């Protein structure tokens, strides 16, 4: 990874895409009907799920990008405590952007609600991918032992 002097257009695009999705997500969250026992999944609730899963996908892409591209070097004269607190806050933000949709997903699953992203049924797909992933982990462990 080489040090850069500014964020790349891809990083900026992913950043503003997440901001736009979050703004829409809060609008849906605050206008959708209160979710209680046996609440039917109406359009606004379905949009909340779709945008939430979309945020999870984009944040995952952003994390992959972050893992393979160096962040810009701090400007001259910025005190170390500011550099360190910016680093901590950035990772806290990533943690929340990842954790909040996962918690919402668990909540909706626990209620037996259909979770999808714009018509794509995530429950069934993730069930299959979970199995494939678990199989891959088992094979990797086995090949390391033998
Ligand atoms: C970054 C993404 C997300 C944000 C910012 C977010 C935000 C919120 C907010 C603010 C509420 C409270 C609404 C109220 O005032 O009653 C809420 C509720 C809820 N969200 Fe999300 N959400 C996200 C992702 C998701 C996802 C991915 C799912 C499911 C697939 C989900 C499912 C739910 C459910 C089931 C509730 C109702 C919880 C309850 O009242 O017990 N959310 N969300």
Backbone and ligand atoms as CSV (ligand in chain L), in Angstrom:
chain,resi,resn,atom,element,x,y,z
A,1,UNK,N,N,0.832,-1.199,0.000
A,1,UNK,CA,C,0.000,0.000,0.000
A,1,UNK,C,C,0.870,1.254,0.000
A,2,UNK,N,N,0.679,2.136,-0.977
A,2,UNK,CA,C,1.475,3.354,-1.007
A,2,UNK,C,C,0.709,4.504,-0.339
A,3,UNK,N,N,1.441,5.395,0.322
A,3,UNK,CA,C,0.815,6.535,1.008
A,3,UNK,C,C,0.298,7.532,-0.012
A,4,UNK,N,N,-0.903,8.075,0.201
A,4,UNK,CA,C,-1.464,9.033,-0.751
A,4,UNK,C,C,-1.716,10.366,-0.047
A,5,UNK,N,N,-1.959,11.406,-0.831
A,5,UNK,CA,C,-2.146,12.730,-0.235
A,5,UNK,C,C,-3.612,13.118,-0.126
A,6,UNK,N,N,-4.518,12.352,-0.701
A,6,UNK,CA,C,-5.941,12.673,-0.614
A,6,UNK,C,C,-6.769,11.432,-0.861
A,7,UNK,N,N,-8.060,11.520,-0.545
A,7,UNK,CA,C,-8.933,10.366,-0.796
A,7,UNK,C,C,-9.201,10.257,-2.292
A,8,UNK,N,N,-9.262,9.033,-2.784
A,8,UNK,CA,C,-9.468,8.794,-4.213
A,8,UNK,C,C,-10.940,9.045,-4.563
A,9,UNK,N,N,-11.247,9.241,-5.863
A,9,UNK,CA,C,-12.660,9.419,-6.260
A,9,UNK,C,C,-13.530,8.225,-5.833
A,10,UNK,N,N,-12.977,7.011,-5.864
A,10,UNK,CA,C,-13.760,5.826,-5.440
A,10,UNK,C,C,-14.116,5.941,-3.962
A,11,UNK,N,N,-13.129,6.302,-3.127
A,11,UNK,CA,C,-13.381,6.431,-1.687
A,11,UNK,C,C,-14.424,7.520,-1.432
A,12,UNK,N,N,-14.322,8.638,-2.179
A,12,UNK,CA,C,-15.287,9.739,-1.990
A,12,UNK,C,C,-16.687,9.312,-2.435
A,13,UNK,N,N,-16.759,8.565,-3.552
A,13,UNK,CA,C,-18.062,8.110,-4.047
A,13,UNK,C,C,-18.721,7.178,-3.032
A,14,UNK,N,N,-17.912,6.221,-2.498
A,14,UNK,CA,C,-18.456,5.291,-1.501
A,14,UNK,C,C,-18.903,6.056,-0.254
A,15,UNK,N,N,-18.117,7.059,0.142
A,15,UNK,CA,C,-18.451,7.870,1.322
A,15,UNK,C,C,-19.806,8.553,1.144
A,16,UNK,N,N,-19.995,9.244,0.014
A,16,UNK,CA,C,-21.239,10.005,-0.177
A,16,UNK,C,C,-22.429,9.100,-0.469
A,17,UNK,N,N,-22.146,7.913,-1.054
A,17,UNK,CA,C,-23.221,6.937,-1.266
A,17,UNK,C,C,-23.761,6.470,0.082
A,18,UNK,N,N,-22.859,6.205,1.026
A,18,UNK,CA,C,-23.280,5.775,2.363
A,18,UNK,C,C,-24.065,6.896,3.058
A,19,UNK,N,N,-23.599,8.148,2.905
A,19,UNK,CA,C,-24.309,9.278,3.516
A,19,UNK,C,C,-25.737,9.355,2.965
A,20,UNK,N,N,-25.876,9.262,1.619
A,20,UNK,CA,C,-27.202,9.366,0.984
A,20,UNK,C,C,-28.107,8.211,1.442
A,21,UNK,N,N,-27.547,6.994,1.493
A,21,UNK,CA,C,-28.346,5.836,1.926
A,21,UNK,C,C,-28.782,6.003,3.387
A,22,UNK,N,N,-27.882,6.545,4.222
A,22,UNK,CA,C,-28.218,6.736,5.639
A,22,UNK,C,C,-29.333,7.759,5.821
A,23,UNK,N,N,-29.265,8.860,5.038
A,23,UNK,CA,C,-30.310,9.896,5.143
A,23,UNK,C,C,-31.660,9.273,4.788
A,24,UNK,N,N,-31.696,8.519,3.664
A,24,UNK,CA,C,-32.939,7.860,3.248
A,24,UNK,C,C,-33.392,6.868,4.319
A,25,UNK,N,N,-32.413,6.143,4.894
A,25,UNK,CA,C,-32.728,5.111,5.884
A,25,UNK,C,C,-33.386,5.709,7.123
A,26,UNK,N,N,-32.882,6.873,7.574
A,26,UNK,CA,C,-33.499,7.500,8.755
A,26,UNK,C,C,-34.893,8.024,8.435
A,27,UNK,N,N,-35.104,8.496,7.186
A,27,UNK,CA,C,-36.447,8.955,6.788
A,27,UNK,C,C,-37.416,7.771,6.867
A,28,UNK,N,N,-37.005,6.602,6.328
A,28,UNK,CA,C,-37.876,5.418,6.393
A,28,UNK,C,C,-38.091,4.991,7.840
A,29,UNK,N,N,-36.998,4.995,8.633
A,29,UNK,CA,C,-37.089,4.522,10.025
A,29,UNK,C,C,-38.076,5.374,10.822
A,30,UNK,N,N,-38.061,6.688,10.578
A,30,UNK,CA,C,-38.919,7.578,11.384
A,30,UNK,C,C,-40.339,7.681,10.849
A,31,UNK,N,N,-40.572,7.271,9.594
A,31,UNK,CA,C,-41.935,7.379,9.041
A,31,UNK,C,C,-42.636,6.016,8.930
A,32,UNK,N,N,-41.856,4.917,9.058
A,32,UNK,CA,C,-42.496,3.595,8.927
A,32,UNK,C,C,-43.370,3.339,10.163
A,33,UNK,N,N,-44.383,2.440,10.014
A,33,UNK,CA,C,-45.226,2.128,11.181
A,33,UNK,C,C,-44.398,1.502,12.294
A,34,UNK,N,N,-44.844,1.680,13.525
A,34,UNK,CA,C,-44.144,1.066,14.662
A,34,UNK,C,C,-44.152,-0.452,14.477
A,35,UNK,N,N,-42.991,-1.085,14.627
A,35,UNK,CA,C,-42.904,-2.534,14.430
A,35,UNK,C,C,-43.164,-3.226,15.771
A,36,UNK,N,N,-44.251,-3.971,15.820
A,36,UNK,CA,C,-44.588,-4.724,17.029
A,36,UNK,C,C,-44.818,-6.171,16.672
A,37,UNK,N,N,-45.458,-6.885,17.566
A,37,UNK,CA,C,-45.751,-8.296,17.323
A,37,UNK,C,C,-46.699,-8.432,16.135
A,38,UNK,N,N,-46.366,-9.243,15.163
A,38,UNK,CA,C,-47.204,-9.526,13.983
A,38,UNK,C,C,-47.456,-8.307,13.082
A,39,UNK,N,N,-46.605,-7.292,13.121
A,39,UNK,CA,C,-46.769,-6.141,12.222
A,39,UNK,C,C,-46.541,-6.605,10.775
A,40,UNK,N,N,-47.482,-6.326,9.846
A,40,UNK,CA,C,-47.235,-6.718,8.456
A,40,UNK,C,C,-46.118,-5.879,7.843
A,41,UNK,N,N,-45.309,-6.486,6.972
A,41,UNK,CA,C,-44.189,-5.760,6.354
A,41,UNK,C,C,-44.729,-4.973,5.165
A,42,UNK,N,N,-45.073,-3.722,5.444
A,42,UNK,CA,C,-45.612,-2.845,4.406
A,42,UNK,C,C,-44.455,-2.171,3.646
A,43,UNK,N,N,-44.806,-1.332,2.654
A,43,UNK,CA,C,-43.789,-0.756,1.757
A,43,UNK,C,C,-42.658,-0.050,2.518
A,44,UNK,N,N,-43.003,0.808,3.486
A,44,UNK,CA,C,-41.963,1.586,4.172
A,44,UNK,C,C,-41.029,0.679,4.976
A,45,UNK,N,N,-41.615,-0.346,5.622
A,45,UNK,CA,C,-40.783,-1.279,6.403
A,45,UNK,C,C,-39.877,-2.059,5.443
A,46,UNK,N,N,-40.448,-2.473,4.304
A,46,UNK,CA,C,-39.663,-3.213,3.304
A,46,UNK,C,C,-38.517,-2.340,2.766
A,47,UNK,N,N,-38.806,-1.053,2.548
A,47,UNK,CA,C,-37.751,-0.137,2.083
A,47,UNK,C,C,-36.669,0.026,3.147
A,48,UNK,N,N,-37.094,0.058,4.433
A,48,UNK,CA,C,-36.124,0.170,5.520
A,48,UNK,C,C,-35.174,-1.038,5.510
A,49,UNK,N,N,-35.736,-2.221,5.285
A,49,UNK,CA,C,-34.900,-3.429,5.232
A,49,UNK,C,C,-33.969,-3.363,4.016
A,50,UNK,N,N,-34.549,-2.982,2.840
A,50,UNK,CA,C,-33.753,-2.944,1.600
A,50,UNK,C,C,-32.582,-1.979,1.716
A,51,UNK,N,N,-32.870,-0.755,2.198
A,51,UNK,CA,C,-31.802,0.241,2.319
A,51,UNK,C,C,-30.784,-0.185,3.381
A,52,UNK,N,N,-31.269,-0.842,4.455
A,52,UNK,CA,C,-30.363,-1.308,5.512
A,52,UNK,C,C,-29.392,-2.350,4.981
A,53,UNK,N,N,-29.909,-3.299,4.195
A,53,UNK,CA,C,-29.037,-4.333,3.629
A,53,UNK,C,C,-28.086,-3.698,2.610
A,54,UNK,N,N,-28.601,-2.718,1.834
A,54,UNK,CA,C,-27.751,-2.022,0.850
A,54,UNK,C,C,-26.600,-1.303,1.562
A,55,UNK,N,N,-26.887,-0.696,2.724
A,55,UNK,CA,C,-25.828,-0.014,3.501
A,55,UNK,C,C,-24.764,-1.030,3.920
A,56,UNK,N,N,-25.243,-2.195,4.370
A,56,UNK,CA,C,-24.314,-3.249,4.788
A,56,UNK,C,C,-23.396,-3.644,3.626
A,57,UNK,N,N,-23.957,-3.793,2.430
A,57,UNK,CA,C,-23.177,-4.188,1.251
A,57,UNK,C,C,-22.140,-3.102,0.919
A,58,UNK,N,N,-22.589,-1.825,0.886
A,58,UNK,CA,C,-21.674,-0.736,0.506
A,58,UNK,C,C,-20.575,-0.563,1.566
A,59,UNK,N,N,-20.937,-0.724,2.844
A,59,UNK,CA,C,-19.928,-0.607,3.913
A,59,UNK,C,C,-18.896,-1.730,3.773
A,60,UNK,N,N,-19.367,-2.917,3.390
A,60,UNK,CA,C,-18.442,-4.039,3.187
A,60,UNK,C,C,-17.458,-3.711,2.059
A,61,UNK,N,N,-17.986,-3.148,0.944
A,61,UNK,CA,C,-17.118,-2.750,-0.183
A,61,UNK,C,C,-16.128,-1.677,0.292
A,62,UNK,N,N,-16.633,-0.729,1.093
A,62,UNK,CA,C,-15.785,0.359,1.608
A,62,UNK,C,C,-14.656,-0.199,2.483
A,63,UNK,N,N,-14.980,-1.213,3.303
A,63,UNK,CA,C,-13.958,-1.817,4.164
A,63,UNK,C,C,-12.905,-2.551,3.338
A,64,UNK,N,N,-13.365,-3.234,2.256
A,64,UNK,CA,C,-12.415,-3.906,1.360
A,64,UNK,C,C,-11.488,-2.879,0.725
A,65,UNK,N,N,-12.089,-1.757,0.292
A,65,UNK,CA,C,-11.308,-0.674,-0.316
A,65,UNK,C,C,-10.292,-0.123,0.678
A,66,UNK,N,N,-10.763,0.063,1.921
A,66,UNK,CA,C,-9.912,0.628,2.976
A,66,UNK,C,C,-8.740,-0.308,3.294
A,67,UNK,N,N,-9.028,-1.628,3.235
A,67,UNK,CA,C,-7.985,-2.612,3.559
A,67,UNK,C,C,-6.909,-2.667,2.484
A,68,UNK,N,N,-7.237,-2.240,1.272
A,68,UNK,CA,C,-6.273,-2.364,0.168
A,68,UNK,C,C,-5.700,-1.012,-0.275
A,69,UNK,N,N,-6.175,0.086,0.317
A,69,UNK,CA,C,-5.681,1.422,-0.052
A,69,UNK,C,C,-5.319,2.202,1.210
A,70,UNK,N,N,-4.170,2.814,1.190
A,70,UNK,CA,C,-3.719,3.594,2.355
A,70,UNK,C,C,-4.549,4.854,2.502
A,71,UNK,N,N,-4.761,5.274,3.764
A,71,UNK,CA,C,-5.448,6.553,3.977
A,71,UNK,C,C,-4.450,7.689,3.748
A,72,UNK,N,N,-4.946,8.893,3.414
A,72,UNK,CA,C,-4.014,9.998,3.144
A,72,UNK,C,C,-3.166,10.326,4.367
A,73,UNK,N,N,-1.935,10.755,4.121
A,73,UNK,CA,C,-1.068,11.150,5.247
A,73,UNK,C,C,-1.618,12.443,5.862
A,74,UNK,N,N,-1.571,12.561,7.207
A,74,UNK,CA,C,-2.100,13.780,7.848
A,74,UNK,C,C,-1.325,15.022,7.385
A,75,UNK,N,N,-2.015,16.168,7.358
A,75,UNK,CA,C,-1.362,17.415,6.961
A,75,UNK,C,C,-0.281,17.767,7.978
A,76,UNK,N,N,0.720,18.513,7.511
A,76,UNK,CA,C,1.792,18.939,8.424
A,76,UNK,C,C,1.209,19.786,9.554
A,77,UNK,N,N,1.712,19.554,10.763
A,77,UNK,CA,C,1.313,20.397,11.890
A,77,UNK,C,C,0.096,19.887,12.647
A,78,UNK,N,N,-0.543,18.823,12.150
A,78,UNK,CA,C,-1.693,18.277,12.898
A,78,UNK,C,C,-1.154,17.502,14.100
A,79,UNK,N,N,-1.598,17.866,15.338
A,79,UNK,CA,C,-1.046,17.190,16.527
A,79,UNK,C,C,-1.421,15.707,16.551
A,80,UNK,N,N,-0.506,14.856,17.119
A,80,UNK,CA,C,-0.748,13.407,17.143
A,80,UNK,C,C,-2.089,13.021,17.781
A,81,UNK,N,N,-2.526,13.755,18.830
A,81,UNK,CA,C,-3.783,13.364,19.493
A,81,UNK,C,C,-4.966,13.492,18.537
A,82,UNK,N,N,-4.875,14.471,17.600
A,82,UNK,CA,C,-5.971,14.622,16.634
A,82,UNK,C,C,-5.943,13.491,15.603
A,83,UNK,N,N,-4.727,13.107,15.197
A,83,UNK,CA,C,-4.586,11.999,14.239
A,83,UNK,C,C,-5.128,10.719,14.868
A,84,UNK,N,N,-4.757,10.488,16.157
A,84,UNK,CA,C,-5.189,9.258,16.834
A,84,UNK,C,C,-6.688,9.259,17.094
A,85,UNK,N,N,-7.251,10.408,17.497
A,85,UNK,CA,C,-8.695,10.425,17.765
A,85,UNK,C,C,-9.484,10.285,16.466
A,86,UNK,N,N,-8.952,10.823,15.351
A,86,UNK,CA,C,-9.623,10.660,14.055
A,86,UNK,C,C,-9.646,9.180,13.661
A,87,UNK,N,N,-8.516,8.484,13.941
A,87,UNK,CA,C,-8.428,7.057,13.622
A,87,UNK,C,C,-9.454,6.277,14.434
A,88,UNK,N,N,-9.517,6.571,15.746
A,88,UNK,CA,C,-10.464,5.849,16.623
A,88,UNK,C,C,-11.906,6.110,16.162
A,89,UNK,N,N,-12.218,7.377,15.866
A,89,UNK,CA,C,-13.592,7.714,15.460
A,89,UNK,C,C,-13.972,7.074,14.131
A,90,UNK,N,N,-13.008,7.011,13.207
A,90,UNK,CA,C,-13.273,6.380,11.914
A,90,UNK,C,C,-13.674,4.921,12.098
A,91,UNK,N,N,-12.876,4.205,12.947
A,91,UNK,CA,C,-13.153,2.773,13.129
A,91,UNK,C,C,-14.419,2.552,13.932
A,92,UNK,N,N,-14.726,3.493,14.847
A,92,UNK,CA,C,-15.990,3.413,15.604
A,92,UNK,C,C,-17.167,3.552,14.636
A,93,UNK,N,N,-17.008,4.455,13.676
A,93,UNK,CA,C,-18.048,4.679,12.665
A,93,UNK,C,C,-18.249,3.423,11.819
A,94,UNK,N,N,-17.127,2.813,11.390
A,94,UNK,CA,C,-17.225,1.567,10.608
A,94,UNK,C,C,-17.951,0.493,11.422
A,95,UNK,N,N,-17.582,0.408,12.717
A,95,UNK,CA,C,-18.184,-0.609,13.588
A,95,UNK,C,C,-19.696,-0.407,13.681
A,96,UNK,N,N,-20.116,0.857,13.833
A,96,UNK,CA,C,-21.555,1.142,13.944
A,96,UNK,C,C,-22.264,0.889,12.621
A,97,UNK,N,N,-21.616,1.293,11.504
A,97,UNK,CA,C,-22.232,1.099,10.189
A,97,UNK,C,C,-22.388,-0.383,9.866
A,98,UNK,N,N,-21.549,-1.195,10.462
A,98,UNK,CA,C,-21.642,-2.633,10.249
A,98,UNK,C,C,-22.601,-3.244,11.280
A,99,UNK,N,N,-22.473,-2.795,12.534
A,99,UNK,CA,C,-23.240,-3.410,13.625
A,99,UNK,C,C,-24.726,-3.076,13.608
A,100,UNK,N,N,-25.080,-1.827,13.266
A,100,UNK,CA,C,-26.496,-1.426,13.328
A,100,UNK,C,C,-27.358,-2.243,12.346
A,101,UNK,N,N,-26.957,-2.374,11.054
A,101,UNK,CA,C,-27.788,-3.186,10.168
A,101,UNK,C,C,-27.851,-4.653,10.597
A,102,UNK,N,N,-26.715,-5.173,11.139
A,102,UNK,CA,C,-26.709,-6.577,11.579
A,102,UNK,C,C,-27.705,-6.756,12.737
A,103,UNK,N,N,-27.727,-5.781,13.680
A,103,UNK,CA,C,-28.668,-5.865,14.800
A,103,UNK,C,C,-30.110,-5.773,14.306
A,104,UNK,N,N,-30.358,-4.857,13.315
A,104,UNK,CA,C,-31.702,-4.737,12.729
A,104,UNK,C,C,-32.114,-6.027,12.050
A,105,UNK,N,N,-31.145,-6.620,11.351
A,105,UNK,CA,C,-31.402,-7.886,10.642
A,105,UNK,C,C,-31.789,-8.980,11.652
A,106,UNK,N,N,-31.011,-9.061,12.769
A,106,UNK,CA,C,-31.303,-10.075,13.803
A,106,UNK,C,C,-32.704,-9.838,14.380
A,107,UNK,N,N,-32.998,-8.544,14.628
A,107,UNK,CA,C,-34.307,-8.182,15.188
A,107,UNK,C,C,-35.436,-8.625,14.255
A,108,UNK,N,N,-35.291,-8.302,12.959
A,108,UNK,CA,C,-36.334,-8.646,11.981
A,108,UNK,C,C,-36.444,-10.169,11.814
A,109,UNK,N,N,-35.290,-10.865,11.825
A,109,UNK,CA,C,-35.299,-12.329,11.696
A,109,UNK,C,C,-36.022,-12.958,12.880
A,110,UNK,N,N,-35.725,-12.419,14.060
A,110,UNK,CA,C,-36.330,-12.942,15.281
A,110,UNK,C,C,-37.852,-12.812,15.228
A,111,UNK,N,N,-38.324,-11.731,14.545
A,111,UNK,CA,C,-39.774,-11.532,14.397
A,111,UNK,C,C,-40.343,-12.358,13.244
A,112,UNK,N,N,-39.489,-13.090,12.528
A,112,UNK,CA,C,-39.938,-13.914,11.404
A,112,UNK,C,C,-40.316,-13.095,10.189
A,113,UNK,N,N,-39.772,-11.873,10.078
A,113,UNK,CA,C,-40.125,-11.000,8.949
A,113,UNK,C,C,-39.295,-11.340,7.717
A,114,UNK,N,N,-39.874,-11.187,6.517
A,114,UNK,CA,C,-39.096,-11.448,5.305
A,114,UNK,C,C,-38.067,-10.339,5.079
A,115,UNK,N,N,-36.785,-10.707,4.954
A,115,UNK,CA,C,-35.735,-9.703,4.757
A,115,UNK,C,C,-35.214,-9.812,3.339
A,116,UNK,N,N,-35.256,-8.706,2.637
A,116,UNK,CA,C,-34.782,-8.716,1.259
A,116,UNK,C,C,-34.201,-7.371,0.891
A,117,UNK,N,N,-33.549,-7.341,-0.276
A,117,UNK,CA,C,-33.019,-6.074,-0.775
A,117,UNK,C,C,-33.586,-5.862,-2.171
A,118,UNK,N,N,-34.602,-4.999,-2.249
A,118,UNK,CA,C,-35.246,-4.662,-3.514
A,118,UNK,C,C,-35.666,-5.934,-4.276
A,119,UNK,N,N,-36.362,-6.819,-3.576
A,119,UNK,CA,C,-36.902,-8.012,-4.218
A,119,UNK,C,C,-36.026,-9.246,-4.119
A,120,UNK,N,N,-34.774,-9.085,-3.706
A,120,UNK,CA,C,-33.875,-10.237,-3.561
A,120,UNK,C,C,-34.034,-10.777,-2.148
A,121,UNK,N,N,-34.461,-12.027,-2.033
A,121,UNK,CA,C,-34.689,-12.629,-0.719
A,121,UNK,C,C,-33.347,-12.997,-0.077
A,122,UNK,N,N,-32.933,-12.194,0.899
A,122,UNK,CA,C,-31.614,-12.390,1.506
A,122,UNK,C,C,-31.580,-13.599,2.423
A,123,UNK,N,N,-32.720,-13.937,3.034
A,123,UNK,CA,C,-32.694,-15.039,4.013
A,123,UNK,C,C,-32.224,-16.327,3.346
A,124,UNK,N,N,-32.895,-16.690,2.222
A,124,UNK,CA,C,-32.550,-17.948,1.565
A,124,UNK,C,C,-31.127,-17.912,1.039
A,125,UNK,N,N,-30.761,-16.799,0.370
A,125,UNK,CA,C,-29.436,-16.711,-0.227
A,125,UNK,C,C,-28.355,-16.799,0.832
A,126,UNK,N,N,-28.553,-16.025,1.922
A,126,UNK,CA,C,-27.516,-16.030,2.952
A,126,UNK,C,C,-27.436,-17.391,3.619
A,127,UNK,N,N,-28.557,-18.106,3.689
A,127,UNK,CA,C,-28.541,-19.461,4.245
A,127,UNK,C,C,-27.603,-20.343,3.441
A,128,UNK,N,N,-27.705,-20.237,2.095
A,128,UNK,CA,C,-26.840,-21.044,1.220
A,128,UNK,C,C,-25.390,-20.605,1.364
A,129,UNK,N,N,-25.171,-19.253,1.329
A,129,UNK,CA,C,-23.800,-18.745,1.429
A,129,UNK,C,C,-23.173,-19.098,2.778
A,130,UNK,N,N,-23.994,-19.098,3.825
A,130,UNK,CA,C,-23.514,-19.463,5.159
A,130,UNK,C,C,-22.995,-20.898,5.129
A,131,UNK,N,N,-23.749,-21.772,4.458
A,131,UNK,CA,C,-23.332,-23.180,4.374
A,131,UNK,C,C,-22.035,-23.306,3.579
A,132,UNK,N,N,-21.964,-22.591,2.427
A,132,UNK,CA,C,-20.762,-22.648,1.583
A,132,UNK,C,C,-19.563,-22.120,2.370
A,133,UNK,N,N,-19.763,-21.005,3.082
A,133,UNK,CA,C,-18.693,-20.389,3.882
A,133,UNK,C,C,-18.218,-21.341,4.965
A,134,UNK,N,N,-19.178,-21.975,5.649
A,134,UNK,CA,C,-18.830,-22.906,6.722
A,134,UNK,C,C,-18.043,-24.084,6.142
A,135,UNK,N,N,-18.442,-24.547,4.960
A,135,UNK,CA,C,-17.732,-25.642,4.298
A,135,UNK,C,C,-16.305,-25.236,3.972
A,136,UNK,N,N,-16.144,-23.992,3.476
A,136,UNK,CA,C,-14.808,-23.493,3.115
A,136,UNK,C,C,-13.910,-23.418,4.346
A,137,UNK,N,N,-14.470,-22.945,5.468
A,137,UNK,CA,C,-13.684,-22.844,6.709
A,137,UNK,C,C,-13.253,-24.234,7.155
A,138,UNK,N,N,-14.189,-25.201,7.093
A,138,UNK,CA,C,-13.876,-26.576,7.509
A,138,UNK,C,C,-12.753,-27.143,6.645
A,139,UNK,N,N,-12.849,-26.937,5.301
A,139,UNK,CA,C,-11.815,-27.457,4.382
A,139,UNK,C,C,-10.465,-26.826,4.700
A,140,UNK,N,N,-10.456,-25.505,4.969
A,140,UNK,CA,C,-9.203,-24.805,5.254
A,140,UNK,C,C,-8.562,-25.365,6.520
A,141,UNK,N,N,-9.396,-25.542,7.568
A,141,UNK,CA,C,-8.878,-26.066,8.839
A,141,UNK,C,C,-8.310,-27.466,8.626
A,142,UNK,N,N,-9.062,-28.292,7.859
A,142,UNK,CA,C,-8.668,-29.684,7.637
A,142,UNK,C,C,-7.333,-29.747,6.892
A,143,UNK,N,N,-7.172,-28.874,5.854
A,143,UNK,CA,C,-5.938,-28.907,5.065
A,143,UNK,C,C,-4.740,-28.441,5.882
A,144,UNK,N,N,-4.991,-27.588,6.919
A,144,UNK,CA,C,-3.881,-27.139,7.768
A,144,UNK,C,C,-3.449,-28.228,8.746
A,145,UNK,N,N,-4.454,-29.048,9.177
A,145,UNK,CA,C,-4.150,-30.106,10.148
A,145,UNK,C,C,-3.385,-31.235,9.455
A,146,UNK,N,N,-3.875,-31.615,8.221
A,146,UNK,CA,C,-3.286,-32.794,7.564
A,146,UNK,C,C,-2.013,-32.425,6.819
L,1,LIG,C1,C,-27.541,1.499,8.947
L,1,LIG,C2,C,-28.684,0.852,8.790
L,1,LIG,C3,C,-29.895,1.065,9.676
L,1,LIG,C4,C,-30.282,2.163,10.401
L,1,LIG,C5,C,-29.563,3.514,10.546
L,1,LIG,C6,C,-31.514,1.825,11.064
L,1,LIG,C7,C,-32.233,2.679,11.876
L,1,LIG,C8,C,-33.366,2.324,12.585
L,1,LIG,C9,C,-34.069,3.192,13.484
L,1,LIG,C10,C,-33.710,4.665,13.788
L,1,LIG,C11,C,-35.112,2.484,14.002
L,1,LIG,C12,C,-36.131,2.965,15.043
L,1,LIG,C13,C,-37.396,3.415,14.340
L,1,LIG,C14,C,-38.381,3.964,15.384
L,1,LIG,O1,O,-38.293,5.154,15.682
L,1,LIG,O2,O,-39.202,3.170,15.893
L,1,LIG,C15,C,-35.065,1.156,13.447
L,1,LIG,C16,C,-35.925,0.144,13.742
L,1,LIG,C17,C,-35.894,-1.105,13.167
L,1,LIG,N1,N,-35.055,-1.522,12.167
L,1,LIG,FE1,FE,-33.500,-0.474,11.402
L,1,LIG,N2,N,-31.862,0.546,10.729
L,1,LIG,C18,C,-30.900,0.044,9.873
L,1,LIG,C19,C,-30.881,-1.205,9.279
L,1,LIG,C20,C,-31.847,-2.183,9.457
L,1,LIG,C21,C,-31.845,-3.478,8.798
L,1,LIG,C22,C,-30.800,-3.982,7.791
L,1,LIG,C23,C,-32.934,-4.145,9.253
L,1,LIG,C24,C,-33.433,-5.510,8.893
L,1,LIG,C25,C,-33.089,-6.212,7.838
L,1,LIG,C26,C,-33.609,-3.275,10.209
L,1,LIG,C27,C,-34.736,-3.614,10.914
L,1,LIG,C28,C,-35.338,-2.834,11.873
L,1,LIG,C29,C,-36.436,-3.293,12.732
L,1,LIG,C30,C,-37.057,-4.682,12.745
L,1,LIG,C31,C,-36.761,-2.199,13.554
L,1,LIG,C32,C,-37.819,-2.173,14.664
L,1,LIG,C33,C,-37.109,-2.474,15.975
L,1,LIG,C34,C,-38.080,-2.496,17.149
L,1,LIG,O3,O,-38.872,-1.562,17.280
L,1,LIG,O4,O,-37.995,-3.432,17.946
L,1,LIG,N3,N,-32.913,-2.092,10.290
L,1,LIG,N4,N,-33.988,1.101,12.568
